Amino acid sequence: MDLNSEPVKKILSKYKFHDSAIEELQKVHRVHPDMEIHVGSFVSTDRLQKDLLKVVGNIPVKYEGRSYNLPILMWLLESFPFTPPVCMLRPTANMVIREGRHVDAQGRIHLPSLSNWDHPKTSVNGLLAQMIAKFEEDPPLSTKPSGEAEDPNDLLAYVSKLKMHDGGDRLDSVSKVTVIGSGDLGMATVLSIMAKGGVDKLVLIDIPESSSKSGTMDLEIFNLPKVEVSKDLSASAGSKVVVVTANAWSNEQTYAGVVQTNVDMYRAIIPGLARLSPNAVLFIASQPVEIMTHVAWRQSGLPPTHVIGAGCNLDSERLAHIFNVTLVANSTGRQPWVIGEMSDNKVGVWSNLTTGFGVHPELRPVSNSTKPLIDRGFELLKGKGQRSWSMALSVADITHSIITDQKKTHSVTTLAQGWGGISAAVFLSLPCVLGASGSTRLAGVTLGQEDDSKLKKSVSSLDSLMSQLKL
């Protein structure tokens, strides 16, 4: 492995952790001296090219008493070794890819070491050792049948043209959604999303850290179309939306202690989920949703536009329905929204009614003349509750807006800093336009004194709780 060639040195100098990258590659060379390093052109999803380093070579695998050399390729991203390599098989002309638990149809490799990457605890040498062990159990390549060998270059040409972004997903990837957590909410969410439509594949991941009772056995028994059940986070790779419904409650005596248990569970799953689907929208339905969405944002490293929570969407949709059916408020050309914290401190705002794709509503505060109407609507909301199936329907509606790029407005948990004079980095439910590129917050408004006081109380309590947590 020649790290001193001019092309390699030039590209390596641009890596964020230059010295650590060199040290890691030197370790690889000592264990796998036949591995080579080259410069290659990496094509991102927006069709921009960038030069990156790639490690190519063969790994020795024994199967049924015979030894094989499996050709692999590892793209090293610019933040290597603190982000995992993108690993691919390199089948020769007479080989075909055997899709399985650890390899997809395009030859992308998915392993626990990749989904739980945490350098320096995890390393490329450790990854290669795990790759060898897993492939000895389930070989990812087989010999192409002679009847398919009319053009031996077809498969190589296909693999060489795969286009990936930093997470390794193909440009023409399917509409894939992953749901984390198989309790009542997780199961209801799976069924609601599939009923809503627009999803090519849904993966339900049952994680042992969750305290929710698992319902995956029934889902496996009845084998729903397009639904896969897994216990491996790597099955989430390439998702457009990742919905986290899992909770890990404990017997801690303080509220902060109970929430910390959830934070600890998130620490074990969120970074891996973000690495596996770096362009996904991370959608949080765990409780307390404002805190857990904030935690997920901090732990994932994703932009705030790609981390949202279920928030007050259900209440907003219910309130709008109440006004349509009972209060007939829409004759005034207004639409109500519930914003703030999922507590007694949530408040209402209005927006104008909009028609047409891409036309976004403008928010307006509640005035003295409209306050009795909002108050009546909030009274009618009381006692409705948030059962698993009702929350799941709301989650499915939000997910559908994202994967179909509807540009529809929902009241979801989002980073509220800068909205309506909020200076703290807290997450609250606010009306946002949702689509394939994430969320866009609607412009803030100046609230009345009572509503502003409620929002400030939420900001203060959320900020205080976040300061007590160990992320």
HUTA-V28480 format. One record per pair of residues at least 24 apart in sequence whose ideal C-beta (glycine too) atoms are under 6 Angstrom apart, sorted by sequence separation. I is the first residue (numbers start at 1). GAP is how many residues later the second one is. If there is no record, write none. Layout:
i-><I:I>
gap-><GAP:GAP>
This chain:
i-><175:182:202:409:410:420:175:176:177:178:179:180:201:202:203:204:205:206:281:282:283:284:285:414:419:174:270:274:312:348:407:174:203:414:1:11:187:271:274:407:8:181:183:266:270:84:183:270:405:181:242:405:7:102:182:203:259:263:402:84:182:203:266:401:426:1:182:312:242:424:1:210:426:82:103:211:236:422:426:81:100:210:211:239:242:207:209:233:237:247:424:11:236:240:241:242:243:244:245:239:11:98:241:244:98:329:95:96:96:361:358:91:94:89:290:107:289:322:106:189:209:24:178:319:322:21:93:186:209:21:108:185:20:178:16:176:15:16:93:176:91:176:177:178:179:180:181:17:173:175:181:180:169:61:339:59:63:338:360:61:62:337:61:63:363:314:365:313:86:363:365:365:310:313:340:77:339:339:31:337:316:28:313:27:313:312:313:24:311:311:311:308:309:347:308:308:347:345:285:167:304:166:345:345:340:312:341:115:311:340:115:43:45:293:44:281:290:110:289:45:110:308:306:294:305:293:305:290:116:115:281:241:115:241:240:290:298:188:192:196:188:192:198:185:189:193:184:188:192:196:198:189:193:198:263:260:256:175>
gap-><24:24:24:24:24:24:25:25:25:25:25:25:25:25:25:25:25:25:25:25:25:25:25:25:25:26:26:26:26:26:26:27:27:27:28:28:28:28:28:28:29:29:29:29:29:30:30:30:30:31:31:31:32:32:32:32:32:32:32:33:33:33:33:33:33:34:34:34:35:35:36:36:36:37:37:37:37:37:37:38:38:38:38:38:38:39:39:39:39:39:39:40:40:40:40:40:40:40:40:41:42:42:42:42:44:44:46:46:48:48:49:50:50:51:51:52:53:55:56:56:56:57:58:58:58:59:59:59:59:60:60:60:61:61:62:62:63:63:63:63:64:64:64:64:64:64:64:65:65:65:65:66:69:71:72:73:73:73:73:74:74:74:75:76:79:80:80:81:82:82:82:83:85:85:88:89:90:91:94:94:95:96:97:98:98:99:99:100:100:101:102:104:104:104:105:106:107:109:110:111:111:112:112:113:115:117:117:118:118:118:119:120:120:120:121:121:123:124:124:126:127:131:132:133:133:134:134:137:156:157:157:158:161:161:163:172:173:200:200:200:201:201:202:203:203:203:204:204:204:204:205:206:206:206:206:209:212:228>
